[in-house]
Amino acid sequence: MPHCPNPVELERISDAERRAESRAEWLAGEHRAGNHPTAHVHYDLPGQAFTVVAPKGGASA
Ligand SMILES: [Zn+2]
């Protein structure tokens, strides 16, 4: 999936949590079903966390 500049962060799940990546992917799916059809997961390497993001302007009006 192409990654995006300046995404809006919707969720942040610490990599220390159990099944963090699965949870992040699930949350992204929930957002895609809602107001953020382009929501997807990034990994924040310095923050050691998965983030669910939506590209700016990607939310449906
Ligand atoms: Zn992205």
N, CA, C, O and the ligand as a Tripos MOL2 file, in Angstrom:
@<TRIPOS>MOLECULE
protein
  245   243    62     0     0
PROTEIN
NO_CHARGES

@<TRIPOS>ATOM
      1 N           0.8580   -1.2030    0.0000 N.3       1 MET1
      2 CA          0.0000    0.0000    0.0000 C.3       1 MET1
      3 C           0.8850    1.2410    0.0000 C.2       1 MET1
      4 O           1.7980    1.3430    0.8200 O.2       1 MET1
      5 N           0.6360    2.1730   -0.8910 N.am      2 PRO2
      6 CA          1.4530    3.4000   -0.8940 C.3       2 PRO2
      7 C           1.2000    4.2050    0.3660 C.2       2 PRO2
      8 O           0.0620    4.3550    0.8100 O.2       2 PRO2
      9 N           2.2680    4.7130    0.9280 N.am      3 HIS3
     10 CA          2.0780    5.4960    2.1330 C.3       3 HIS3
     11 C           1.9850    6.9710    1.7840 C.2       3 HIS3
     12 O           2.3670    7.4030    0.6970 O.2       3 HIS3
     13 N           1.4730    7.7170    2.7260 N.am      4 CYS4
     14 CA          0.9770    9.0420    2.4320 C.3       4 CYS4
     15 C           1.7180   10.0860    3.2700 C.2       4 CYS4
     16 O           2.0990    9.8070    4.4060 O.2       4 CYS4
     17 N           1.9210   11.2660    2.7290 N.am      5 PRO5
     18 CA          2.5120   12.3370    3.5250 C.3       5 PRO5
     19 C           1.4680   12.9570    4.4460 C.2       5 PRO5
     20 O           0.2960   13.0750    4.0870 O.2       5 PRO5
     21 N           1.9030   13.3430    5.6180 N.am      6 ASN6
     22 CA          1.0550   14.0650    6.5680 C.3       6 ASN6
     23 C          -0.3020   13.4190    6.8400 C.2       6 ASN6
     24 O          -1.3310   14.0880    6.7400 O.2       6 ASN6
     25 N          -0.3190   12.1420    7.1780 N.am      7 PRO7
     26 CA         -1.6100   11.5200    7.4720 C.3       7 PRO7
     27 C          -2.1420   11.9920    8.8210 C.2       7 PRO7
     28 O          -1.3850   12.4430    9.6800 O.2       7 PRO7
     29 N          -3.4480   11.8810    8.9900 N.am      8 VAL8
     30 CA         -4.0790   12.1520   10.2760 C.3       8 VAL8
     31 C          -4.0730   10.8550   11.0770 C.2       8 VAL8
     32 O          -4.5330    9.8190   10.5970 O.2       8 VAL8
     33 N          -3.5540   10.9170   12.2860 N.am      9 GLU9
     34 CA         -3.5040    9.7160   13.1240 C.3       9 GLU9
     35 C          -4.8400    9.5150   13.8160 C.2       9 GLU9
     36 O          -5.3460   10.4100   14.4930 O.2       9 GLU9
     37 N          -5.4060    8.3220   13.6340 N.am     10 LEU10
     38 CA         -6.7090    8.0100   14.2340 C.3      10 LEU10
     39 C          -6.5540    7.1630   15.4850 C.2      10 LEU10
     40 O          -7.2920    7.3360   16.4550 O.2      10 LEU10
     41 N          -5.6090    6.2630   15.4630 N.am     11 GLU11
     42 CA         -5.3950    5.3540   16.5860 C.3      11 GLU11
     43 C          -3.9070    5.1300   16.7450 C.2      11 GLU11
     44 O          -3.1350    5.2770   15.7970 O.2      11 GLU11
     45 N          -3.5160    4.7720   17.9550 N.am     12 ARG12
     46 CA         -2.1150    4.4270   18.2130 C.3      12 ARG12
     47 C          -2.1170    3.2230   19.1440 C.2      12 ARG12
     48 O          -2.6990    3.2700   20.2280 O.2      12 ARG12
     49 N          -1.4680    2.1510   18.7210 N.am     13 ILE13
     50 CA         -1.4290    0.9260   19.5160 C.3      13 ILE13
     51 C           0.0330    0.5750   19.7530 C.2      13 ILE13
     52 O           0.7790    0.3130   18.8100 O.2      13 ILE13
     53 N           0.4280    0.5710   21.0020 N.am     14 SER14
     54 CA          1.8230    0.2840   21.3450 C.3      14 SER14
     55 C           2.2160   -1.1120   20.8830 C.2      14 SER14
     56 O           1.4520   -2.0670   21.0240 O.2      14 SER14
     57 N           3.4070   -1.2110   20.3350 N.am     15 ASP15
     58 CA          3.9190   -2.5050   19.8940 C.3      15 ASP15
     59 C           4.0900   -3.4480   21.0790 C.2      15 ASP15
     60 O           4.2390   -4.6550   20.8870 O.2      15 ASP15
     61 N           4.0720   -2.9210   22.2940 N.am     16 ALA16
     62 CA          4.2080   -3.7540   23.4850 C.3      16 ALA16
     63 C           2.9170   -4.5070   23.8060 C.2      16 ALA16
     64 O           2.9290   -5.4650   24.5800 O.2      16 ALA16
     65 N           1.8030   -4.0720   23.2110 N.am     17 GLU17
     66 CA          0.5310   -4.7370   23.4920 C.3      17 GLU17
     67 C           0.4530   -6.0590   22.7420 C.2      17 GLU17
     68 O           1.0540   -6.2290   21.6820 O.2      17 GLU17
     69 N          -0.2900   -6.9750   23.3090 N.am     18 ARG18
     70 CA         -0.4780   -8.2630   22.6580 C.3      18 ARG18
     71 C          -1.1940   -8.0820   21.3270 C.2      18 ARG18
     72 O          -2.1730   -7.3410   21.2330 O.2      18 ARG18
     73 N          -0.7020   -8.7590   20.3070 N.am     19 ARG19
     74 CA         -1.3330   -8.7560   18.9860 C.3      19 ARG19
     75 C          -1.5990   -7.3350   18.5040 C.2      19 ARG19
     76 O          -2.6520   -7.0430   17.9360 O.2      19 ARG19
     77 N          -0.6400   -6.4670   18.7350 N.am     20 ALA20
     78 CA         -0.8170   -5.0560   18.3940 C.3      20 ALA20
     79 C          -1.1220   -4.8720   16.9070 C.2      20 ALA20
     80 O          -1.9860   -4.0760   16.5400 O.2      20 ALA20
     81 N          -0.4080   -5.6120   16.0530 N.am     21 GLU21
     82 CA         -0.6160   -5.4080   14.6210 C.3      21 GLU21
     83 C          -2.0160   -5.8710   14.2040 C.2      21 GLU21
     84 O          -2.6740   -5.2180   13.3940 O.2      21 GLU21
     85 N          -2.4660   -7.0000   14.7610 N.am     22 SER22
     86 CA         -3.8120   -7.4830   14.4380 C.3      22 SER22
     87 C          -4.8630   -6.4760   14.8840 C.2      22 SER22
     88 O          -5.8290   -6.2070   14.1710 O.2      22 SER22
     89 N          -4.6580   -5.9290   16.0690 N.am     23 ARG23
     90 CA         -5.6110   -4.9350   16.5710 C.3      23 ARG23
     91 C          -5.6040   -3.6990   15.6970 C.2      23 ARG23
     92 O          -6.6590   -3.1440   15.3900 O.2      23 ARG23
     93 N          -4.4170   -3.2620   15.2910 N.am     24 ALA24
     94 CA         -4.3220   -2.0790   14.4440 C.3      24 ALA24
     95 C          -5.0570   -2.3150   13.1210 C.2      24 ALA24
     96 O          -5.7900   -1.4490   12.6450 O.2      24 ALA24
     97 N          -4.8500   -3.5040   12.5330 N.am     25 GLU25
     98 CA         -5.5090   -3.8000   11.2610 C.3      25 GLU25
     99 C          -7.0300   -3.8480   11.4390 C.2      25 GLU25
    100 O          -7.7840   -3.3960   10.5770 O.2      25 GLU25
    101 N          -7.4640   -4.4040   12.5770 N.am     26 TRP26
    102 CA         -8.9030   -4.4720   12.8410 C.3      26 TRP26
    103 C          -9.4870   -3.0680   12.9950 C.2      26 TRP26
    104 O         -10.5440   -2.7590   12.4450 O.2      26 TRP26
    105 N          -8.7880   -2.2280   13.7480 N.am     27 LEU27
    106 CA         -9.2550   -0.8540   13.9450 C.3      27 LEU27
    107 C          -9.3020   -0.1010   12.6130 C.2      27 LEU27
    108 O         -10.2250    0.6740   12.3620 O.2      27 LEU27
    109 N          -8.2980   -0.3380   11.7630 N.am     28 ALA28
    110 CA         -8.2970    0.3080   10.4530 C.3      28 ALA28
    111 C          -9.5390   -0.1010    9.6610 C.2      28 ALA28
    112 O         -10.1450    0.7190    8.9720 O.2      28 ALA28
    113 N          -9.9070   -1.3700    9.7670 N.am     29 GLY29
    114 CA        -11.1090   -1.8540    9.0920 C.3      29 GLY29
    115 C         -12.3610   -1.1720    9.6060 C.2      29 GLY29
    116 O         -13.2590   -0.8320    8.8350 O.2      29 GLY29
    117 N         -12.4140   -0.9740   10.9120 N.am     30 GLU30
    118 CA        -13.5570   -0.2730   11.4940 C.3      30 GLU30
    119 C         -13.6490    1.1540   10.9590 C.2      30 GLU30
    120 O         -14.7360    1.6370   10.6440 O.2      30 GLU30
    121 N         -12.5100    1.8200   10.8600 N.am     31 HIS31
    122 CA        -12.5150    3.1950   10.3380 C.3      31 HIS31
    123 C         -12.8880    3.2140    8.8590 C.2      31 HIS31
    124 O         -13.5940    4.1090    8.3920 O.2      31 HIS31
    125 N         -12.3930    2.1930    8.1200 N.am     32 ARG32
    126 CA        -12.7370    2.1340    6.6880 C.3      32 ARG32
    127 C         -14.2360    1.9540    6.5000 C.2      32 ARG32
    128 O         -14.8100    2.4520    5.5310 O.2      32 ARG32
    129 N         -14.8720    1.2390    7.4320 N.am     33 ALA33
    130 CA        -16.3120    1.0200    7.3530 C.3      33 ALA33
    131 C         -17.0780    2.2630    7.8030 C.2      33 ALA33
    132 O         -18.2890    2.3640    7.6030 O.2      33 ALA33
    133 N         -16.3580    3.2110    8.4130 N.am     34 GLY34
    134 CA        -17.0030    4.4100    8.9340 C.3      34 GLY34
    135 C         -16.6680    5.6290    8.0980 C.2      34 GLY34
    136 O         -16.9380    5.6840    6.8980 O.2      34 GLY34
    137 N         -16.0740    6.5990    8.7610 N.am     35 ASN35
    138 CA        -15.8590    7.8920    8.1160 C.3      35 ASN35
    139 C         -14.5180    8.0180    7.4110 C.2      35 ASN35
    140 O         -14.2160    9.0670    6.8420 O.2      35 ASN35
    141 N         -13.7030    6.9580    7.4380 N.am     36 HIS36
    142 CA        -12.3560    7.0780    6.8740 C.3      36 HIS36
    143 C         -12.0780    5.9020    5.9380 C.2      36 HIS36
    144 O         -11.3450    4.9790    6.2920 O.2      36 HIS36
    145 N         -12.6700    5.9430    4.7420 N.am     37 PRO37
    146 CA        -12.5440    4.8000    3.8280 C.3      37 PRO37
    147 C         -11.1130    4.5130    3.3970 C.2      37 PRO37
    148 O         -10.8370    3.4390    2.8620 O.2      37 PRO37
    149 N         -10.2140    5.4340    3.6150 N.am     38 THR38
    150 CA         -8.8260    5.2100    3.2090 C.3      38 THR38
    151 C          -7.9280    4.8990    4.4050 C.2      38 THR38
    152 O          -6.7040    4.8850    4.2710 O.2      38 THR38
    153 N          -8.5200    4.6510    5.5690 N.am     39 ALA39
    154 CA         -7.7090    4.3780    6.7660 C.3      39 ALA39
    155 C          -6.8540    3.1320    6.5650 C.2      39 ALA39
    156 O          -7.2950    2.1510    5.9670 O.2      39 ALA39
    157 N          -5.6350    3.1860    7.0700 N.am     40 HIS40
    158 CA         -4.7340    2.0390    6.9840 C.3      40 HIS40
    159 C          -3.6920    2.1410    8.0820 C.2      40 HIS40
    160 O          -3.6240    3.1360    8.8040 O.2      40 HIS40
    161 N          -2.8880    1.1040    8.1970 N.am     41 VAL41
    162 CA         -1.9410    1.0070    9.3020 C.3      41 VAL41
    163 C          -0.5480    1.4630    8.8680 C.2      41 VAL41
    164 O          -0.0580    1.0900    7.8020 O.2      41 VAL41
    165 N           0.0570    2.2520    9.6930 N.am     42 HIS42
    166 CA          1.4740    2.5830    9.5720 C.3      42 HIS42
    167 C           2.1830    2.0090   10.7820 C.2      42 HIS42
    168 O           1.5540    1.6830   11.7880 O.2      42 HIS42
    169 N           3.5080    1.8870   10.6760 N.am     43 TYR43
    170 CA          4.3020    1.5650   11.8490 C.3      43 TYR43
    171 C           5.1920    2.7540   12.1630 C.2      43 TYR43
    172 O           5.9760    3.2040   11.3280 O.2      43 TYR43
    173 N           5.0550    3.2560   13.3900 N.am     44 ASP44
    174 CA          5.8720    4.3890   13.8470 C.3      44 ASP44
    175 C           7.1120    3.8180   14.5000 C.2      44 ASP44
    176 O           7.0910    3.4160   15.6630 O.2      44 ASP44
    177 N           8.2030    3.7870   13.7330 N.am     45 LEU45
    178 CA          9.4210    3.1400   14.2270 C.3      45 LEU45
    179 C           9.9780    3.8370   15.4680 C.2      45 LEU45
    180 O          10.2580    3.1590   16.4570 O.2      45 LEU45
    181 N          10.1500    5.1670   15.4600 N.am     46 PRO46
    182 CA         10.6500    5.8150   16.6890 C.3      46 PRO46
    183 C           9.7100    5.6180   17.8750 C.2      46 PRO46
    184 O          10.1570    5.5100   19.0170 O.2      46 PRO46
    185 N           8.3990    5.5720   17.6010 N.am     47 GLY47
    186 CA          7.4240    5.4530   18.6850 C.3      47 GLY47
    187 C           7.1380    4.0160   19.0890 C.2      47 GLY47
    188 O           6.4360    3.7730   20.0700 O.2      47 GLY47
    189 N           7.6910    3.0370   18.3200 N.am     48 GLN48
    190 CA          7.4560    1.6220   18.6040 C.3      48 GLN48
    191 C           5.9610    1.3460   18.7440 C.2      48 GLN48
    192 O           5.5140    0.7250   19.7070 O.2      48 GLN48
    193 N           5.2110    1.8190   17.7690 N.am     49 ALA49
    194 CA          3.7580    1.6630   17.8390 C.3      49 ALA49
    195 C           3.1810    1.5680   16.4270 C.2      49 ALA49
    196 O           3.7110    2.1370   15.4720 O.2      49 ALA49
    197 N           2.0840    0.8330   16.3320 N.am     50 PHE50
    198 CA          1.3030    0.8370   15.1030 C.3      50 PHE50
    199 C           0.3340    2.0030   15.1790 C.2      50 PHE50
    200 O          -0.2400    2.2740   16.2340 O.2      50 PHE50
    201 N           0.1550    2.6880   14.0680 N.am     51 THR51
    202 CA         -0.8150    3.7710   14.0300 C.3      51 THR51
    203 C          -1.7920    3.5180   12.8970 C.2      51 THR51
    204 O          -1.4210    3.0340   11.8280 O.2      51 THR51
    205 N          -3.0460    3.8550   13.1550 N.am     52 VAL52
    206 CA         -4.0580    3.8350   12.1080 C.3      52 VAL52
    207 C          -4.2020    5.2710   11.6260 C.2      52 VAL52
    208 O          -4.4880    6.1780   12.4070 O.2      52 VAL52
    209 N          -4.0000    5.4610   10.3350 N.am     53 VAL53
    210 CA         -3.9840    6.8150    9.7960 C.3      53 VAL53
    211 C          -4.9510    6.9340    8.6210 C.2      53 VAL53
    212 O          -5.3220    5.9450    7.9880 O.2      53 VAL53
    213 N          -5.3390    8.1640    8.3550 N.am     54 ALA54
    214 CA         -6.0970    8.4810    7.1600 C.3      54 ALA54
    215 C          -5.3820    9.6150    6.4660 C.2      54 ALA54
    216 O          -5.0540   10.6150    7.1050 O.2      54 ALA54
    217 N          -5.1260    9.4890    5.1530 N.am     55 PRO55
    218 CA         -4.5020   10.5970    4.4320 C.3      55 PRO55
    219 C          -5.3540   11.8500    4.5760 C.2      55 PRO55
    220 O          -6.5820   11.7710    4.5940 O.2      55 PRO55
    221 N          -4.7060   13.0000    4.6780 N.am     56 LYS56
    222 CA         -5.4550   14.2550    4.8180 C.3      56 LYS56
    223 C          -6.4010   14.4220    3.6460 C.2      56 LYS56
    224 O          -6.0380   14.2090    2.4900 O.2      56 LYS56
    225 N          -7.6230   14.8060    3.9740 N.am     57 GLY57
    226 CA         -8.6090   15.0070    2.9270 C.3      57 GLY57
    227 C          -9.2480   13.7170    2.4500 C.2      57 GLY57
    228 O         -10.0790   13.7240    1.5420 O.2      57 GLY57
    229 N          -8.8530   12.5880    3.0760 N.am     58 GLY58
    230 CA         -9.3870   11.3110    2.6310 C.3      58 GLY58
    231 C         -10.7380   10.9680    3.2230 C.2      58 GLY58
    232 O         -11.3950   10.0330    2.7650 O.2      58 GLY58
    233 N         -11.1660   11.7160    4.2430 N.am     59 ALA59
    234 CA        -12.4530   11.4110    4.8730 C.3      59 ALA59
    235 C         -13.5950   11.7780    3.9280 C.2      59 ALA59
    236 O         -13.5300   12.7740    3.2070 O.2      59 ALA59
    237 N         -14.6230   10.9660    3.9470 N.am     60 SER60
    238 CA        -15.7830   11.2850    3.1190 C.3      60 SER60
    239 C         -16.5240   12.4680    3.7340 C.2      60 SER60
    240 O         -16.6090   12.5950    4.9560 O.2      60 SER60
    241 N         -17.0480   13.3160    2.8860 N.am     61 ALA61
    242 CA        -17.7030   14.5450    3.3690 C.3      61 ALA61
    243 C         -19.0600   14.2180    3.9850 C.2      61 ALA61
    244 O         -19.7610   15.1180    4.4470 O.2      61 ALA61
    245 ZN         -0.1620    5.8530    4.5520 Zn       62 ZN62
@<TRIPOS>BOND
     1     1     2 1
     2     2     3 1
     3     3     4 2
     4     3     5 am
     5     5     6 1
     6     6     7 1
     7     7     8 2
     8     7     9 am
     9     9    10 1
    10    10    11 1
    11    11    12 2
    12    11    13 am
    13    13    14 1
    14    14    15 1
    15    15    16 2
    16    15    17 am
    17    17    18 1
    18    18    19 1
    19    19    20 2
    20    19    21 am
    21    21    22 1
    22    22    23 1
    23    23    24 2
    24    23    25 am
    25    25    26 1
    26    26    27 1
    27    27    28 2
    28    27    29 am
    29    29    30 1
    30    30    31 1
    31    31    32 2
    32    31    33 am
    33    33    34 1
    34    34    35 1
    35    35    36 2
    36    35    37 am
    37    37    38 1
    38    38    39 1
    39    39    40 2
    40    39    41 am
    41    41    42 1
    42    42    43 1
    43    43    44 2
    44    43    45 am
    45    45    46 1
    46    46    47 1
    47    47    48 2
    48    47    49 am
    49    49    50 1
    50    50    51 1
    51    51    52 2
    52    51    53 am
    53    53    54 1
    54    54    55 1
    55    55    56 2
    56    55    57 am
    57    57    58 1
    58    58    59 1
    59    59    60 2
    60    59    61 am
    61    61    62 1
    62    62    63 1
    63    63    64 2
    64    63    65 am
    65    65    66 1
    66    66    67 1
    67    67    68 2
    68    67    69 am
    69    69    70 1
    70    70    71 1
    71    71    72 2
    72    71    73 am
    73    73    74 1
    74    74    75 1
    75    75    76 2
    76    75    77 am
    77    77    78 1
    78    78    79 1
    79    79    80 2
    80    79    81 am
    81    81    82 1
    82    82    83 1
    83    83    84 2
    84    83    85 am
    85    85    86 1
    86    86    87 1
    87    87    88 2
    88    87    89 am
    89    89    90 1
    90    90    91 1
    91    91    92 2
    92    91    93 am
    93    93    94 1
    94    94    95 1
    95    95    96 2
    96    95    97 am
    97    97    98 1
    98    98    99 1
    99    99   100 2
   100    99   101 am
   101   101   102 1
   102   102   103 1
   103   103   104 2
   104   103   105 am
   105   105   106 1
   106   106   107 1
   107   107   108 2
   108   107   109 am
   109   109   110 1
   110   110   111 1
   111   111   112 2
   112   111   113 am
   113   113   114 1
   114   114   115 1
   115   115   116 2
   116   115   117 am
   117   117   118 1
   118   118   119 1
   119   119   120 2
   120   119   121 am
   121   121   122 1
   122   122   123 1
   123   123   124 2
   124   123   125 am
   125   125   126 1
   126   126   127 1
   127   127   128 2
   128   127   129 am
   129   129   130 1
   130   130   131 1
   131   131   132 2
   132   131   133 am
   133   133   134 1
   134   134   135 1
   135   135   136 2
   136   135   137 am
   137   137   138 1
   138   138   139 1
   139   139   140 2
   140   139   141 am
   141   141   142 1
   142   142   143 1
   143   143   144 2
   144   143   145 am
   145   145   146 1
   146   146   147 1
   147   147   148 2
   148   147   149 am
   149   149   150 1
   150   150   151 1
   151   151   152 2
   152   151   153 am
   153   153   154 1
   154   154   155 1
   155   155   156 2
   156   155   157 am
   157   157   158 1
   158   158   159 1
   159   159   160 2
   160   159   161 am
   161   161   162 1
   162   162   163 1
   163   163   164 2
   164   163   165 am
   165   165   166 1
   166   166   167 1
   167   167   168 2
   168   167   169 am
   169   169   170 1
   170   170   171 1
   171   171   172 2
   172   171   173 am
   173   173   174 1
   174   174   175 1
   175   175   176 2
   176   175   177 am
   177   177   178 1
   178   178   179 1
   179   179   180 2
   180   179   181 am
   181   181   182 1
   182   182   183 1
   183   183   184 2
   184   183   185 am
   185   185   186 1
   186   186   187 1
   187   187   188 2
   188   187   189 am
   189   189   190 1
   190   190   191 1
   191   191   192 2
   192   191   193 am
   193   193   194 1
   194   194   195 1
   195   195   196 2
   196   195   197 am
   197   197   198 1
   198   198   199 1
   199   199   200 2
   200   199   201 am
   201   201   202 1
   202   202   203 1
   203   203   204 2
   204   203   205 am
   205   205   206 1
   206   206   207 1
   207   207   208 2
   208   207   209 am
   209   209   210 1
   210   210   211 1
   211   211   212 2
   212   211   213 am
   213   213   214 1
   214   214   215 1
   215   215   216 2
   216   215   217 am
   217   217   218 1
   218   218   219 1
   219   219   220 2
   220   219   221 am
   221   221   222 1
   222   222   223 1
   223   223   224 2
   224   223   225 am
   225   225   226 1
   226   226   227 1
   227   227   228 2
   228   227   229 am
   229   229   230 1
   230   230   231 1
   231   231   232 2
   232   231   233 am
   233   233   234 1
   234   234   235 1
   235   235   236 2
   236   235   237 am
   237   237   238 1
   238   238   239 1
   239   239   240 2
   240   239   241 am
   241   241   242 1
   242   242   243 1
   243   243   244 2
@<TRIPOS>SUBSTRUCTURE
     1 MET1         2 RESIDUE 1 A MET
     2 PRO2         6 RESIDUE 1 A PRO
     3 HIS3        10 RESIDUE 1 A HIS
     4 CYS4        14 RESIDUE 1 A CYS
     5 PRO5        18 RESIDUE 1 A PRO
     6 ASN6        22 RESIDUE 1 A ASN
     7 PRO7        26 RESIDUE 1 A PRO
     8 VAL8        30 RESIDUE 1 A VAL
     9 GLU9        34 RESIDUE 1 A GLU
    10 LEU10       38 RESIDUE 1 A LEU
    11 GLU11       42 RESIDUE 1 A GLU
    12 ARG12       46 RESIDUE 1 A ARG
    13 ILE13       50 RESIDUE 1 A ILE
    14 SER14       54 RESIDUE 1 A SER
    15 ASP15       58 RESIDUE 1 A ASP
    16 ALA16       62 RESIDUE 1 A ALA
    17 GLU17       66 RESIDUE 1 A GLU
    18 ARG18       70 RESIDUE 1 A ARG
    19 ARG19       74 RESIDUE 1 A ARG
    20 ALA20       78 RESIDUE 1 A ALA
    21 GLU21       82 RESIDUE 1 A GLU
    22 SER22       86 RESIDUE 1 A SER
    23 ARG23       90 RESIDUE 1 A ARG
    24 ALA24       94 RESIDUE 1 A ALA
    25 GLU25       98 RESIDUE 1 A GLU
    26 TRP26      102 RESIDUE 1 A TRP
    27 LEU27      106 RESIDUE 1 A LEU
    28 ALA28      110 RESIDUE 1 A ALA
    29 GLY29      114 RESIDUE 1 A GLY
    30 GLU30      118 RESIDUE 1 A GLU
    31 HIS31      122 RESIDUE 1 A HIS
    32 ARG32      126 RESIDUE 1 A ARG
    33 ALA33      130 RESIDUE 1 A ALA
    34 GLY34      134 RESIDUE 1 A GLY
    35 ASN35      138 RESIDUE 1 A ASN
    36 HIS36      142 RESIDUE 1 A HIS
    37 PRO37      146 RESIDUE 1 A PRO
    38 THR38      150 RESIDUE 1 A THR
    39 ALA39      154 RESIDUE 1 A ALA
    40 HIS40      158 RESIDUE 1 A HIS
    41 VAL41      162 RESIDUE 1 A VAL
    42 HIS42      166 RESIDUE 1 A HIS
    43 TYR43      170 RESIDUE 1 A TYR
    44 ASP44      174 RESIDUE 1 A ASP
    45 LEU45      178 RESIDUE 1 A LEU
    46 PRO46      182 RESIDUE 1 A PRO
    47 GLY47      186 RESIDUE 1 A GLY
    48 GLN48      190 RESIDUE 1 A GLN
    49 ALA49      194 RESIDUE 1 A ALA
    50 PHE50      198 RESIDUE 1 A PHE
    51 THR51      202 RESIDUE 1 A THR
    52 VAL52      206 RESIDUE 1 A VAL
    53 VAL53      210 RESIDUE 1 A VAL
    54 ALA54      214 RESIDUE 1 A ALA
    55 PRO55      218 RESIDUE 1 A PRO
    56 LYS56      222 RESIDUE 1 A LYS
    57 GLY57      226 RESIDUE 1 A GLY
    58 GLY58      230 RESIDUE 1 A GLY
    59 ALA59      234 RESIDUE 1 A ALA
    60 SER60      238 RESIDUE 1 A SER
    61 ALA61      242 RESIDUE 1 A ALA
    62 ZN62       245 GROUP 0 **** ****
